[in-house]
Amino acid sequence: MPERRVNRPASGGKLGAGKLAGAGKLAGVGGRAREGPLRDVTAEINEAMLSALMQKVVEGDPGVLAFFSANPDLVASGLELLRSQPCVCRSGKAFCECCGRNMTSLGEEVSAEVGQVAALPRSAEVWELATRELEAWFQDENGVPTRAHMIVCVQEQGGPLLRAEVPSDTPTMADCAHSLLKSCVRPMVGHPRRPALVRVDEAALLAELIAVSDRLAIELELVSSLPNVEDVVDEMEEAMGEDDAPPGLLRTPGVTAAAVHRAFGAAADFHRGAPWRWIGDDLPIEIRSALAPEGSCVAVVMGNGGINYGLVLFDTLEDLGALYARADSDDGSRLESARALNVNFDAVDYLPPDDHHDLVVHKWPVAGKEAYPVFMRVEPGSVFRRPLCGELELLEAAMRALPAFIERHLRRGGLEAPARDQVLVETSGGPHELTLLCPATGFLEME
C-alpha cells in the first residue's frame, strides 16, 4: 500500500481557516469571543450608586446632598437622574428650579480634615473600612485593561453603606484613610459623625489610621474578615453581572501555586514557540501518556487562522470527530458530548479574576499582552470547569512536547509519512514519557 502524503494547505486544511480555529469554532472550548470594547465600569458603578441614592433624594435626606458635594464628578449624572424624580424640597415638581440651583452649587470638593472630624459627635457605631479589587475591568487613559478597585466604608450589623469610591488608580492606604474621613464628614446616609470603632483587614491600613486615631478618639481593630464589606461588593458585582466568573485555579482542590506556575511557564514557552505557524486545526496529533485518563488524547493546535490561539486536548478521536461533524451547526449542539482540556490565549481581561489576582501575587510568567492563558475543562453537556491537578499536568506536558515535534516534522510544509516521536518532559509531577503521532491514529480513516 503506497504511503499517503499529508500536506497542510495554507488555508488551514480539511476544515481550515474557515471552520474551526480560523472562525473561532473552538472558542467555546474554554475561550470566549470579544463582544466589543471593554465596559466603562466606573460609569456602571456610579449609576448603580446613584440609583440607590435617588430614593434618599426623594426622601429629602440631607446626607445625600452632602454626598454629591463630596463627589462633584457625580453631579452631572445625578442631575440627569433627578429630572425624573420628585423635587427634594417636596414641591411635588420634577426637578424644580430651586433644587436645580442647589445641586449645581454642590460641585465643590469638600476637604475632610482631621480637625473637622474631631469636632463631629461620636456615635456608638462600628464601621468596616476596606479596599477591594473588583472582578470587572475597565480601560485606563492609555487603553490598557485595568482591574477596577473600590474603597468601601459600611456600618456593621446590616447598617447602611456610608461611602463607596472607585478610584482611577489602585488606591493607596492613604486614599483609604482619607475615605474614612470623608465618610465621617459627608456620609451617604445619616448625619455627619464619628464611629466608636473602625475594623480593617489590612495591617498597612491599620498603621495608616493609627496616626490620626488618637485625635479622633476612634478605636481601631484588625480582623481577618469584613462580612459587611463583602456583602456590599457582592451586591455591586451582582448588579453589574460580574458574579458568575469561574473560580481561580488555586480554588480547585489539589492544585498548588507551584503547579500553576509551571503550567503558566509552559504556556508562555508554547506561545513564544507559536506552533500554529506550521499546523492547522485540520491535523490532530495523538499523545500517548500515562497522564491521559484513557492512555492517550488528541491534540489540536488553534491559531493557524489568526483569530483564536491555544491548544485543545480531546479525550478521544471520537470527541474530535463529533465536533467536526457539528462544525457547521448553528444550534449550539456541537459541544454537547465533547470532552476536552483547553488552554486559550488572550488579553489580561479575559483571565478569571481569581487567576489575575494570584498571578500578581505569585508572579506567574506570561509571554505577552495577548498571551495570558486561560485553562478550562469541558464536559458533556457543554459544562465548563477548571482543570484538576492531573489535568493541568497533562496540559503542561503537551505544551512542552508539541512545539519541537511540530517544527521538526511540519515546518517544511507537510508530512511525507506519518510522524512518530518519543519524548521525555519534566512536569510539576516529575518526568513523563510521551509518544507523539501525527496524524492521530484513525484520523485518515475518519476523513
C-alpha positions, 0 to 999 in steps of 0.5 A: 500500500503506497504511503499517503502524503499529508500536506497542510494547505495554507488555508488551514486544511480539511476544515481550515481557516474557515471552520474551526480555529480560523472562525473561532469554532473552538472558542467555546472550548474554554475561550470566549469571543470579544463582544466589543470594547471593554465596559466603562465600569466606573460609569456602571458603578456610579449609576448603580450608586446613584440609583440607590441614592435617588430614593434618599433624594426623594426622601429629602435626606440631607446626607445625600446632598452632602454626598454629591458635594463630596463627589462633584464628578457625580453631579452631572449624572445625578442631575440627569437622574433627578429630572425624573424624580420628585423635587427634594424640597417636596414641591411635588415638581420634577426637578424644580428650579430651586433644587436645580440651583442647589445641586449645581452649587454642590460641585465643590470638593469638600476637604475632610480634615482631621480637625473637622472630624474631631469636632463631629459627635461620636456615635456608638457605631462600628464601621468596616473600612476596606479596599477591594479589587473588583472582578470587572475591568475597565480601560485606563487613559492609555487603553490598557485593561485595568482591574477596577478597585473600590474603597468601601466604608459600611456600618456593621450589623446590616447598617447602611453603606456610608461611602463607596469610591472607585478610584482611577488608580489602585488606591493607596492606604492613604486614599483609604484613610482619607475615605474614612474621613470623608465618610465621617464628614459627608456620609451617604446616609445619616448625619455627619459623625464619628464611629466608636470603632473602625475594623480593617483587614489590612495591617498597612491600613491599620498603621495608616489610621493609627496616626490620626486615631488618637485625635479622633478618639476612634478605636481601631481593630484588625480582623481577618474578615469584613462580612459587611464589606463583602456583602456590599461588593457582592451586591455591586458585582451582582448588579453589574453581572460580574458574579458568575466568573469561574473560580481561580485555579488555586480554588480547585482542590489539589492544585498548588501555586507551584503547579500553576506556575509551571503550567503558566511557564509552559504556556508562555514557552508554547506561545513564544514557540507559536506552533500554529505557524506550521499546523492547522486545526485540520491535523490532530496529533495523538499523545500517548501518556500515562497522564491521559485518563484513557492512555492517550488524547488528541491534540489540536493546535488553534491559531493557524487562522489568526483569530483564536490561539491555544491548544485543545486536548480531546479525550478521544478521536471520537470527541474530535470527530463529533465536533467536526461533524457539528462544525457547521451547526448553528444550534449550539449542539456541537459541544454537547458530548465533547470532552476536552482540556483547553488552554486559550490565549488572550488579553489580561481581561479575559483571565478569571479574576481569581487567576489575575489576582494570584498571578500578581501575587505569585508572579506567574510568567506570561509571554505577552499582552495577548498571551495570558492563558486561560485553562478550562475543562469541558464536559458533556453537556457543554459544562465548563470547569477548571482543570484538576491537578492531573489535568493541568499536568497533562496540559503542561506536558503537551505544551512542552512536547508539541512545539519541537515535534511540530517544527521538526516534522511540519515546518517544511510544509507537510508530512511525507509519512506519518510522524512518530516521536518519543519524548521525555518532559519534566512536569510539576509531577516529575518526568513523563514519557510521551509518544507523539503521532501525527496524524492521530491514529484513525484520523485518515480513516475518519476523513 
